[in-house]
Each structure stands twice: as C-alpha cells, then as structure tokens.
C-alpha cells in the first residue's frame, strides 16, 4: 500500500503494520494464530529489569507478579489483563509491557493468565479477571501495596476485561486503565469502516474474536458500552490509536463516563494502529510513560 496523506499512519508505523500483517494468519484458526504469536516471540523487545518477577496463582488463576521495589509499602497495585482477542497471548507476550509499567510507576503489576476462548468462552475470562482482582485486594498489604489503590488495566480484549471487572466490582477498584478496548460487540462505529482493513487488526478478525468469546452481545459484561449505568465507576484513563477500528468505541465510552460524572481522560495517539503499545515507536514510549505516571498517582478509593 502506498502511503499518502489519507493513510494516517506515520512512515515507521506503516512499515511495522505491513510487516506484521504479512506474517499474521486470517481469522478462523485459533491454533494458527497462537503459532504466529509464538513464532514472533524471539523478535519481541525485552522490557526493563524489575527487581522481583515470579509466577504464582491468584484465586486459582496463574499470574506473574512484577515488584520493582520489594519491601516497600502503600504502593498502587495494577491487575493487568493482556490482549489477544480472548483467543491468544498471555503473560509472556506482554512481559515487556508489564515490566515497563512496573518499573516506571513503582507499582506492583499482577499479569493474569486468564482462560482463553474458544476452549473457555465467556464468562470464563471475565470470571478469572474478577478472581485475580479479589486476590489482589486480599494480598495487597503482603505485596507492599495499599488495597485501596488497586487498578484494573488491560489492552485490547484485556481492556474489555478490565472495563467489565470495574463494572462488576466498582467499589473495589481505584482506577481503570483501558488501552484500545473492544466495548461493543455490534461493531457499528465509523472507525470500523475507516480502519477495518489495511491497519493490521481487521474487522474480520475482530468479528471472529467476538464469535469465539461468545456471550450475549447486549450484556454489559460482554459489551460494556451497553451498560445502562456508569455512575460510580472509578477514575479512568483510555489510551487509543487514531488509526484503529476500535477508536470510536473508546471515545463513546469516554463520553458516557464523563456524562455519568466519572473522572475520565482520553489520550489519542496519532499516526499509530491497534496494538501500538507493544511496538518500538515513539508514540508507544510516550503513551506508556504517561500511563505509568497516571498509575503512580492513583489515590486510595473509598
């Protein structure tokens, strides 16, 4: 594809987008998609050193804990839910991102290895996310954190799970950090038409992911944008890519949160596409630094 003023992506982002799309299977085969993700692991950049990184279980869910300063106390704690269309990826694919968040924020980050579809359709992943949140609250003091400063965070499908977790337990969450989340299974926004092809993450992939995940598309714990009431949700940061079919869902959710009186901030990164936080782009570095500062500033809830 020849880049012109209508493309929207920076030159570096376009090169990455085309290279990634060339080696990524179309929708329809979970095993092929997972194999493509695994094959890309050697090229994935490593994250910063973190003082303590270990695997454990949280309410029966495997997790990886990143502690940048063992022995500290009163810090924020982020429950991180990885992206991958509810079908693929895990703590390994998001290791660098979680290391960066922990290192830059000083917070403990707990990365959840929730159950994947289609083997485990909705509500398995959402239930795992809630179980990890409850464990994090219960274990926060032991982990050197303040149980009133627990945040749910996630990218893409993990952003959906973070939003759903906040809806299910708003009083237990001090903040929600949502990166380019899918929020409405109807996929009816204008950005789907504008960026549904040619920007790596396609509308065809997203529709297939929704089908694998399952659940009633009208249920707010599937499509948070359809929740009848958003008042009482915690402080929110939404990170969006301008050239992303999910952009408008994030903007619509932010508007609804603001109308409900929720402290909500949107940071829209121009010139990048879905999944940019894990890529070697200036926009990713800037967005992650800002997200880490936002996480560090989390005030106690309640």
Secondary structure as the mmCIF struct_conf table of DSSP 4:
data_model
#
loop_
_struct_conf.conf_type_id
_struct_conf.id
_struct_conf.beg_label_comp_id
_struct_conf.beg_label_asym_id
_struct_conf.beg_label_seq_id
_struct_conf.end_label_comp_id
_struct_conf.end_label_asym_id
_struct_conf.end_label_seq_id
TURN_TY1_P TURN_TY1_P1 UNK A 5 UNK A 7
BEND BEND1 UNK A 9 UNK A 9
HELX_RH_AL_P HELX_RH_AL_P1 UNK A 11 UNK A 22
TURN_TY1_P TURN_TY1_P2 UNK A 23 UNK A 23
BEND BEND2 UNK A 24 UNK A 24
HELX_LH_PP_P HELX_LH_PP_P1 UNK A 25 UNK A 26
TURN_TY1_P TURN_TY1_P3 UNK A 27 UNK A 28
HELX_RH_AL_P HELX_RH_AL_P2 UNK A 30 UNK A 39
TURN_TY1_P TURN_TY1_P4 UNK A 40 UNK A 40
HELX_RH_3T_P HELX_RH_3T_P1 UNK A 41 UNK A 43
BEND BEND3 UNK A 44 UNK A 44
HELX_LH_PP_P HELX_LH_PP_P2 UNK A 45 UNK A 46
BEND BEND4 UNK A 51 UNK A 51
STRN STRN1 UNK A 52 UNK A 58
TURN_TY1_P TURN_TY1_P5 UNK A 59 UNK A 60
STRN STRN2 UNK A 61 UNK A 67
BEND BEND5 UNK A 68 UNK A 69
TURN_TY1_P TURN_TY1_P6 UNK A 70 UNK A 71
BEND BEND6 UNK A 74 UNK A 74
STRN STRN3 UNK A 75 UNK A 81
BEND BEND7 UNK A 84 UNK A 84
TURN_TY1_P TURN_TY1_P7 UNK A 85 UNK A 87
BEND BEND8 UNK A 88 UNK A 88
TURN_TY1_P TURN_TY1_P8 UNK A 91 UNK A 94
HELX_RH_AL_P HELX_RH_AL_P3 UNK A 95 UNK A 105
STRN STRN4 UNK A 108 UNK A 112
TURN_TY1_P TURN_TY1_P9 UNK A 117 UNK A 120
TURN_TY1_P TURN_TY1_P10 UNK A 122 UNK A 123
HELX_RH_AL_P HELX_RH_AL_P4 UNK A 124 UNK A 139
TURN_TY1_P TURN_TY1_P11 UNK A 140 UNK A 144
STRN STRN5 UNK A 145 UNK A 155
TURN_TY1_P TURN_TY1_P12 UNK A 156 UNK A 156
HELX_RH_AL_P HELX_RH_AL_P5 UNK A 157 UNK A 168
HELX_RH_3T_P HELX_RH_3T_P2 UNK A 170 UNK A 172
BEND BEND9 UNK A 174 UNK A 174
STRN STRN6 UNK A 175 UNK A 179
BEND BEND10 UNK A 180 UNK A 180
TURN_TY1_P TURN_TY1_P13 UNK A 185 UNK A 186
BEND BEND11 UNK A 189 UNK A 189
HELX_RH_AL_P HELX_RH_AL_P6 UNK A 190 UNK A 195
BEND BEND12 UNK A 196 UNK A 201
HELX_RH_AL_P HELX_RH_AL_P7 UNK A 203 UNK A 213
BEND BEND13 UNK A 215 UNK A 215
TURN_TY1_P TURN_TY1_P14 UNK A 217 UNK A 218
BEND BEND14 UNK A 219 UNK A 219
TURN_TY1_P TURN_TY1_P15 UNK A 220 UNK A 222
HELX_RH_3T_P HELX_RH_3T_P3 UNK A 224 UNK A 226
BEND BEND15 UNK A 228 UNK A 228
TURN_TY1_P TURN_TY1_P16 UNK A 231 UNK A 232
STRN STRN7 UNK A 235 UNK A 243
TURN_TY1_P TURN_TY1_P17 UNK A 245 UNK A 246
HELX_RH_AL_P HELX_RH_AL_P8 UNK A 247 UNK A 259
TURN_TY1_P TURN_TY1_P18 UNK A 260 UNK A 261
STRN STRN8 UNK A 264 UNK A 273
TURN_TY1_P TURN_TY1_P19 UNK A 274 UNK A 275
HELX_RH_3T_P HELX_RH_3T_P4 UNK A 276 UNK A 278
BEND BEND16 UNK A 279 UNK A 280
HELX_RH_AL_P HELX_RH_AL_P9 UNK A 282 UNK A 296
TURN_TY1_P TURN_TY1_P20 UNK A 297 UNK A 297
HELX_LH_PP_P HELX_LH_PP_P3 UNK A 298 UNK A 301
#
